[in-house]
Amino acid sequence: MKQQYFIHFLLAALVLASCSKILEKSPESNFTPDNFYRNAEDAKAAVNAVYDLMNTSDIYNQVMWIIQDQSTDDAEWGNGRSTANQPKNDLDKYTFTPATVTFQTLWSACYRAINRCNTALERIPPINMDEPLKARLLGEAKFMRAFYYFTLVRLFGDVPLVLKETTSLNNLQVARAPAEDVYKQIIQDFTDAENILPVSYSAAEKGKATKGAAKAFLSKVYLTREEWAKASTKAKEVMDLGAGYDLWANFADAFLLANKNGKESVFEIQANGLIGEGSWMQGYMRPPFDRVNNIAGFGDDPPTQSIYNAFQATDTRRNATLRMYSATGTPAAPATIVFPCYVSKYLDPGATGNNDGSNNFPVIRYADVLLMYAEALNEQGAGNTEAYNALNKIRRRAGLADFSGLTQTAFRDSVLQERRLELAFEGHRRFDLLRTKRLVSAMTTQNPGIAVKPYQILFPVPQIERDVNPLLTQNNGY
Amino acid sequence: MKKNLTRSVIIAIMKLSIIPALLLSFVCCSFAHSTKSQDLLNKKISIKVKLEEVHAILAEIEKLSGGKFMYSPEIIQSSRKVTINAKNEKVSDILNKLLQPLGIRYEVMNNYIILNRENDLVGILFTGMRITHDNIPVRVVRGNVSIASGESLSGVSVTAKGTQTGTATDNKGNFALTVADNTSTLVFSHIGYQTIDFSLGSQEIITIVMQPDAKSLGDIVVVGYGQVKKNDLTGSVSSISLKEMKKVAVTSLDQALQGRASGVQITQNSGAPGATTTIRIRGGNSIQGDNEPLYVIDGIPFKNDGAFSGASFNVLSTLNPNDIESISILKDASSTAIYGSRGANGVVIITTKRGRAGASALTFESYYGVQKVRRKYPVLNGQEYASFLNDVNINDGRPAVFTQAQVDAFGKGVDWQDEIFRNAPISNYQLSMSGGDEKTQYALSGGYFKQDGIVKNSDFQRYSFRINLDRKINDRLKVGNSLSINRTVTNQSRTDGALGSSGLVTIAALQFPPIVPIKNADGSYVITSPYLNFTADNPVALALDGKNKNTAFRIFGNVFAEYKIITGLNFRVVVGIDGILQKQDSYVPRTVSSGLSQGGLAIISNSQSVSWINENLLTYNKTIGGNHSIILLAGFTQQANRTENSTASSRSFVADNLGYNNLGLGAVAITPGSGVGTWGLQSYLGRVNYSFKNKYLVTASVRSDGSSRFGKNKRYALFPSGAIAWKVNEEPFLKDNKRISDLKLRLTYGLTGNQDGIGNYPAYSLLATQNYVLNNATATGIGPSQIANPDLSWETTAQADIGIDLGLFNGRIAITADAYIKRTRDLLLNLTIPSTSGFPTAIKNLGKVENKGIELNILSRNLNGAFQWTTELNISSNKNTVLDLGGATQIFAGEVANIGQNLNSGIIMVGKPLGSFYGYVTNGLYQSATEINDLADPQAKKPGDRKYLDLNGDKLINDNDRRIIGSAQPKYIGGITNSFSYHGFELTVFLQGVSGNDILNANRFELEYLNGTNNQSKDVLNRWTTTNTNTDIPRATSTRPANRISTRQIEDGSYLRMKNLQLAYSLQGPVLKTLKVQNVRIYITAQNLVTWTKYSGYDPEVNRFGQDSRSQGFDYGGYPAAKVFLAGINVTF
């Protein structure tokens, strides 16, 4: 009879096995939309994800410097250094094409972030949670959506305007919306954020978008659109907000790690020294021959002689921003490098790798607000005292003499020059040259060998995107 | 629905399970004693039975008459019950009454009554040589059959040649057989032993010693869920000659298959011990999905995929190749469709050794050998490098770095390759026991294998144990198991890494300047030096102090029960498990710069993967009349896997010596990680094998697979196949042909699928961790990372195959040739979708790939006398074409890094094969400023810079001037084995090769960079200077133009390799008796002795990116292949 027991045992095993739902295997170590977005904590996490992409190499941890500095008169590529990185070389020399990968990287990252914003904006409202917190979180998501669209519209012009979470593979091809519509949405989102966001956060949430940041961005949007009165009003609102914004006594203090999220900070990208959440600037901008904690830097964003010479010798900002090496100094620069100057604005002596600095990236400093205010007032009429006050506050800290009695044009030039020096390598240069329409002339001045064609003011729509979405038109000229 | 079906099957089976109890009492045994046949038939007996089975009645008649029945059990249906009532009747009359209604004839020879079906082929033959029982003189032959060790062998079939007269040996190996007096030859046969034709002299007592036969298994080929006679194969199946395969010392069984079967391309991705292979059976079907075959080891399916780098751990190496009994490679759809959604890349079926009744053996096998690096890369020595540095500086208008005296003083400098390479031992020890009796058989083995790598501090060790048991509980029920428990420990050298990464031993050894010493004066390793201006770690420090260890523990096995429900109908249940526990330990020491910057970095990763499988198979064998033979298979199988993994790491250690053993010692903890993955598969399968007159064979199969991996809308798929074969040699017009002894034509078609290589949850919408920082602390962020595709389903491959098997000159020459065409549609493509969706890519079923090719296998027994010479040749050619990419014309693919300006190294283009390299075409160097001005190339500065063709004629050199510049896919692959044997000596020469493929030698980027930062290939001695302009090596300058992937890095990857050269001697005759052993074989072997190739790298067998179809044939800092010299011994007691 033994074999019968055995058979029954096997049959029992078979029955047991077939009962388990072996085709129903759902992810166990990933959330899915079905088992997330249930409570306030989930909502917070969904909004944290919205900020995340800024602090990746796709945006402010690399691509944004390449775009802002490499493609302007502030940084060069080559000149005795390796030119192995083709996209950087192409941006520097204006030999880029729609296939240049940098454009695709930035475009794709912004839309990934926008989809996260849209997801938060759609998934959070149904959650049963504290309503004021819910409203604030939605305000943050709108702020960030406006932030990413503002980045896109300035660099590419008309861009697709997607305001819904993507949940299906159908109907993914979206045509470009006129820049005007995009700006309308940006202003709408920043305004909604401005109305709901708090002036400041508790210590635990330090680093999130504030009311002041929303106002400063609105000022920047209006400045870009040459709506000068609105721009100056919003800048002034930031100054009068009572958030405690002010300049540090010394320019260099603004970049001390101890002063992260300090009084000069309006909106900065948060980083800690951990891999994955660290800043790349301290490592990437330091040259390979200068080792810190045994790590060679990469020497990215090498400054041009043009920006170095733009600083007056007495300008305290020069040595806080740039470091000149020489073939005979310590460390010694290779003699092949024609102009061995590197960015020294971002230092982290504690960093133990090139990608784990704890420097925040200053997207908007209070100095920027003051300069925007000065510029917007000047455009509304020369000789505005408040405009001079704002501009001279910046100059005075840099150890420079006050300006007075400038013509409107001279004031305009002075503000732009001050922006270049004060905000050097902080991700503003290309935007400033674009909105003041000085990109071509600035490049010609820096290196007559680089001929910027007028159509190159707008970047090309990435070729890969056009390949998969026939509805996307290309900017003229490409 | 499904559940109900399962339940009703179970009830049916339970009903059937009552049968064995009823049949238990049936025992068939009888004793032969000599009686004249006529006496037997005339003997009068009485018998009275009511509704009894025929078997039982025959047994009763045996008892009463003293005769003995001989018959094949298939001719009498077990269930057939008969009533018979005879009182003192002649045996012949009783037999007529009993057997005629059943269509059974009988013949009597002495005391044997032989039963045959009336229209049986054998019966007809028998009738043709009918013997009348009265006038033939007979004699009795007695004897004993044993094996060489002296142990008796039971169950050996003993027949008089040319007749049906025969018997079998009893459990003491004895037999007694009455034969016609004029019988001249007795044939002794037993599965697993060489058949012996014994010439009968006048002796009455004979002694036979049988020799094991490795080839006898070749007659039976293991196919999916069954076995068939090689003759009856309808599909394209390569069965591997284990005898030849085992002559090569390998870590893992996949390596041993190389060059053994036509249509099977095997590339050793790296020379590192325990490293992976890439296997393509009849070309690659899939672009992004998995292209590796399905392994079915003792019935348990297993995928050896996921090797993303040549240095990845090869999970297949956890199984001991010495335990293998047979390997079949299923290639065409008719053979693989029974594996449905996992059959598209071919199936490798492996069975391990099982015990045999009576054949007790204790075998000890061992070899020991030494491995040497096959070749060193020629790089500059100290003096040459110092002069080169001077040249770089002078060219850039700076003073020379060294005086001539200083240059001379460097001498040869450090040979970094010598410092990291060594001659390394390899050894193997295996003890196995097998044997058993009629009821129980066992096979046990224990093995230890150790291979030190030729790069210092790399090695592989395997401890293996196996126990396979079989037990016949009764005539109907058989149970058994296979179980192997193995542990491997692999110290992996850091090779085959990311391009331009710092911590790679082999590439650093090529790059490190020979003028930099290994150690400082204080004994510490050199980390900084004025001549180190590039990111690479001191290779000696990295090799010796760096740790990278994989420990794998694998439990692999099954239990099964086979139950004979009725004659011909069998039910088999298998429950199996495959548990793989892996731990990966890594430490980057502070003695190298990448480790120092982190204060030492320790990482520990654990993963455990457990799969279970259950198979329930019903098979039915039936021969209807003499012409129709049918085998039916129906089955239900299910398999599921769960894999869990975790990773922890920390850095900033006070000292290196504890390595990764205590993560808590690291001052900085790094965020840990973990994950869970699961999948399940539920399948129904069925197959019919039908043969008519043993001439026309038809096979049809179908499998329905349900997979957890696919979208709810498309979870189940059906994979049908069909095959027809015609044994032409069975036709009358060829039957007696002396030249053509075998001729079979085969035609097959079927559908198979692929569901691997796309992760476990490709159809789901997933959220991922997207953290941000708030107040200096990491704040959890969670957001969308993957978009759902509920329509995702299988890749489907349709394959047609036409084949011919031809045997010439009585089997002296056997030729198998096949031609096939495969079209894979609905490719699992991770397609770029508009980024505005928020997702850069999504997996969809789109696109088509075609493979077509021909295969040829020739086995020729050239000399067949005392001196034997056998040649086995296989050669095949496959052509791969991408037919459709879902609307796109091309997809850039192929891994890159800064080294190649972030441009992909390859392209997938409609109309072109997978594995196409894409880049510039170089045509020498610029020789004048005018030439430079004529073409606008932003990278070209001065004469002596590399020149590229302006392919689109726009006078501008940019990305648009690229085209396909090579293909990683070989045009031909093959292998040839020549074996010579003479009186126990055996010489084997095995050559293997590929032809027509290219390799992207990315090492050239580093070794021909000419900017004076790292060591260079010896070729740069011929660099361009104003006085040496007729060269294709550019000038030396510190401001080199950017690297471009161009024809300069594409090299011919063809090679022919003497893979194995072995001389062996097996002890003969009386010596064995004296030593009391069955068999002793000693041998010496040289592996990879000679390689004929034009490839300039370490070895043409290289695949930096492992099994990734998009980055094939890439060499960057690969682990070199070794030459191996071995001596070994096999002893069977």
Interface residues (C-beta under 8 A of the other chain):
Chain A: M1 K2 Q3 Q4 F6 I7 H8 L10 L11 A13 L14 V15 A17 S18 C19 S20 I22 L23 E24 K25 S26 P27 E28 S29 N30 F31 T32 P33 F36 D42 A45 A46 V47 N48 A49 V50 Y51 D52 L53 N55 G78 G80 R81 S82 T83 A84 N85 Q86 P87 N89 K93 T95 T97 A99 V101 Q104 W107 S108 Y111 R112 I114 N115 R116 N118 T119 A120 P160 V162 E165 T166 T167 S168 L169 L172 Q173 V174 A203 A204 E205 K206 G207 K208 K260 N261 Q270 A271 N272 L274 I275 G276 E277 P288 F289 R291 N293 N294 I295 A296 P334 A335 T336 T352 G353 S358 I464 E465 D467 V468 N469 L472
Chain B: K2 K3 T6 R7 I10 I13 M14 S17 P20 A21 D396 R398 I473 N474 R476 L477 V479 I527 T528 N533 T535 A561 Y563 V573 V575 S593 L596 S597 Q598 G599 W612 N614 N616 F636 Q638 Q639 A640 R651 S652 V668 I670 T671 S674 G675 V676 G677 T678 W679 G680 L681 Q682 G706 S707 S708 R709 R715 N760 Y761 Y764 S765 L766 L767 A768 Q770 N771 Y772 V773 L774 N775 N776 A777 T778 A779 T780 G781 I782 G783 P784 S785 I787 A788 N789 L831 T832 I833 P834 S835 T836 S837 G838 F839 P840 A842 K844 A888 N898 I899 Q901 N902 L903 P938 Q939 N958 D959 N1011 S1038 T1039 R1040 P1041 A1042 N1043
